[in-house]
Amino acid sequence: MTHRIGYLIGSLASDSINRILAKALVRLAPPSLELVEIPIRDLPLYNRDDELEPVAAVTVFKSAVENAEGLLLVSPEYNRSIPGALKNAIDWGSRPWGHNSFARKPTGIIGASTGAIGTAVMQSSMRSVLSFLNAPQLNAPEAYTTFRPEVFGVAGEVHDADTEKFLAHYMEEYAAFVERVLSLTAPGHVGDR
């Protein structure tokens, strides 16, 4: 069985190193996962006044999240936290109250940075947010990727065997986690449509 996994890239930059990492993850994913990007670029800033009559971009985004069987968040770390564009997308996807599109989605968090600690602090912040949203998370292995241009090709190729092995292992673990969560999760969630 193939599971449709939506992935969100936390950077809006066209040449984002996390976009390059996402391409590598798509290439290394096991056949049981079909990875499809869920874009966040066109979302307006979250405003509670617009919750009940959102613009089309919000409706499209929420629908894409709801149609995914799992979510993979591939994100940089901005100022030791979640990038604003990604947090904005999460805020739209979790609102209005009682219409949380993220509930029960098996979720993985990974990110790349040029720094030595990768995206460890962002991931810690994201885990707190996802816990509140009732989105089960792959807790191990953790994946804090130090990005080096000589290791990653722009089309998703990985030129270092150890890095490629680690990322492939992460995707295998995520695929197994998706299977576990989906086998235990009944349809429906109290308070959500």
C-alpha positions as CSV (number, residue, x, y, z in Angstrom):
1,M,0.0,0.0,0.0
2,T,1.2,3.5,-0.9
3,H,0.7,6.4,1.5
4,R,0.3,9.9,0.3
5,I,2.6,12.1,2.4
6,G,2.4,15.9,2.1
7,Y,5.6,17.8,2.8
8,L,5.9,21.4,3.8
9,I,9.1,23.4,3.2
10,G,9.6,26.0,5.9
11,S,11.5,28.4,3.6
12,L,10.0,30.4,0.8
13,A,13.3,30.9,-0.9
14,S,13.5,29.3,-4.4
15,D,17.1,28.2,-3.7
16,S,16.4,27.1,-0.1
17,I,18.8,24.4,1.2
18,N,15.7,22.8,2.7
19,R,14.1,22.5,-0.7
20,I,17.2,20.7,-1.8
21,L,17.0,18.4,1.2
22,A,13.3,17.8,0.4
23,K,14.3,16.7,-3.1
24,A,16.8,14.2,-1.6
25,L,14.2,12.9,0.8
26,V,11.7,12.4,-2.1
27,R,14.4,10.5,-4.0
28,L,15.3,8.3,-1.0
29,A,11.8,7.6,0.2
30,P,10.7,3.9,0.2
31,P,8.2,2.9,-2.5
32,S,5.4,2.8,0.2
33,L,5.5,6.6,0.4
34,E,4.3,9.0,-2.3
35,L,5.6,12.5,-1.4
36,V,3.8,15.6,-2.6
37,E,4.7,19.1,-1.8
38,I,2.0,21.2,0.0
39,P,3.0,24.8,-0.9
40,I,2.7,27.6,1.7
41,R,3.9,30.6,-0.3
42,D,0.4,31.9,-1.2
43,L,-1.1,31.9,2.2
44,P,-2.0,35.3,3.6
45,L,-1.0,36.2,7.1
46,Y,-3.3,34.5,9.6
47,N,-6.2,36.7,10.8
48,R,-9.0,35.3,13.0
49,D,-11.4,37.7,11.2
50,D,-10.9,35.7,8.0
51,E,-11.3,32.2,9.5
52,L,-14.9,31.6,8.5
53,E,-14.5,33.0,5.0
54,P,-10.9,32.2,4.1
55,V,-9.4,33.0,0.7
56,A,-9.0,30.2,-1.8
57,A,-5.3,29.6,-0.9
58,V,-6.3,28.7,2.6
59,T,-9.0,26.4,1.5
60,V,-6.7,24.7,-1.0
61,F,-4.0,24.4,1.7
62,K,-6.3,22.9,4.4
63,S,-7.7,20.4,1.8
64,A,-4.2,19.3,0.8
65,V,-3.2,18.7,4.5
66,E,-6.5,16.8,5.1
67,N,-6.0,14.6,2.0
68,A,-2.5,13.7,3.0
69,E,-2.1,10.5,5.2
70,G,1.0,12.0,6.8
71,L,3.1,15.1,6.9
72,L,6.8,15.7,6.6
73,L,8.1,19.2,7.7
74,V,11.4,20.1,6.1
75,S,12.4,23.4,7.6
76,P,15.2,25.8,8.4
77,E,15.6,27.4,11.8
78,Y,15.0,31.2,11.9
79,N,16.2,33.0,15.1
80,R,16.2,29.7,17.0
81,S,12.6,28.9,16.2
82,I,10.0,28.0,13.5
83,P,10.1,30.2,10.4
84,G,7.2,32.6,10.2
85,A,5.8,31.3,6.9
86,L,5.6,27.8,8.3
87,K,4.1,28.9,11.6
88,N,1.6,30.9,9.6
89,A,0.6,27.8,7.6
90,I,0.2,25.8,10.8
91,D,-2.0,28.5,12.3
92,W,-4.3,28.5,9.2
93,G,-4.3,24.7,9.1
94,S,-5.4,24.4,12.7
95,R,-8.2,26.9,12.6
96,P,-11.0,27.7,13.0
97,W,-11.4,25.9,16.3
98,G,-12.7,22.4,15.8
99,H,-11.3,22.2,12.2
100,N,-7.7,21.2,12.9
101,S,-6.4,19.7,9.6
102,F,-3.3,18.4,11.4
103,A,-5.0,16.1,13.9
104,R,-3.8,12.5,13.8
105,K,-1.4,13.0,10.9
106,P,1.8,11.0,11.4
107,T,4.4,13.7,11.3
108,G,8.2,13.8,10.7
109,I,10.4,16.9,11.3
110,I,13.7,17.3,9.6
111,G,15.8,20.3,8.5
112,A,19.1,21.5,7.2
113,S,21.3,24.4,8.3
114,T,24.8,25.5,7.5
115,G,25.4,25.5,11.3
116,A,26.7,22.5,13.3
117,I,23.5,22.0,15.3
118,G,21.3,21.8,12.2
119,T,17.8,22.8,13.1
120,A,17.6,21.3,16.7
121,V,16.0,24.3,18.4
122,M,13.4,24.8,15.6
123,Q,12.5,21.1,15.9
124,S,12.1,21.4,19.6
125,S,9.7,24.3,19.2
126,M,7.8,22.5,16.4
127,R,7.3,19.4,18.6
128,S,5.5,21.5,21.2
129,V,3.2,23.0,18.5
130,L,2.5,19.6,16.9
131,S,1.7,18.0,20.3
132,F,-0.9,20.6,20.9
133,L,-2.3,19.9,17.4
134,N,-2.6,16.2,18.2
135,A,-0.2,15.3,15.4
136,P,1.8,12.1,16.4
137,Q,5.5,12.6,15.8
138,L,8.4,10.4,14.8
139,N,10.6,11.0,17.8
140,A,13.6,9.0,16.8
141,P,15.7,9.0,14.8
142,E,16.2,12.8,15.1
143,A,17.6,14.4,12.0
144,Y,19.6,17.6,12.3
145,T,21.3,18.0,9.0
146,T,24.4,20.2,8.5
147,F,24.2,21.3,4.9
148,R,27.3,21.3,2.8
149,P,27.1,22.2,-0.9
150,E,29.6,19.5,-1.9
151,V,27.3,16.9,-0.4
152,F,23.9,17.8,-1.8
153,G,23.1,18.3,-5.5
154,V,20.3,20.6,-6.5
155,A,18.3,17.8,-8.0
156,G,18.3,15.7,-4.8
157,E,21.4,13.7,-5.3
158,V,23.6,13.0,-2.2
159,H,27.3,12.7,-2.8
160,D,28.3,11.4,0.6
161,A,27.5,7.7,1.3
162,D,27.1,8.2,5.0
163,T,24.7,11.1,4.6
164,E,22.7,9.3,2.0
165,K,22.5,6.2,4.2
166,F,21.3,8.3,7.2
167,L,18.6,10.1,5.2
168,A,17.4,6.8,3.6
169,H,17.2,5.3,7.1
170,Y,15.3,8.3,8.4
171,M,12.8,7.9,5.5
172,E,12.5,4.1,6.2
173,E,11.8,4.9,9.9
174,Y,9.2,7.5,9.0
175,A,7.5,5.0,6.6
176,A,7.3,2.5,9.4
177,F,6.0,5.1,11.8
178,V,3.3,6.1,9.3
179,E,2.2,2.4,9.1
180,R,2.1,2.2,12.9
181,V,0.1,5.4,13.4
182,L,-2.4,4.7,10.6
183,S,-3.1,1.1,11.8
184,L,-4.0,2.5,15.3
185,T,-5.9,5.6,14.3
186,A,-9.7,5.4,13.9
187,P,-11.4,7.9,11.6
188,G,-12.7,11.0,13.2
189,H,-11.6,13.1,16.1
190,V,-13.7,14.6,18.9
191,G,-14.5,18.2,18.0
192,D,-13.1,18.0,14.5
193,R,-15.1,17.7,11.3
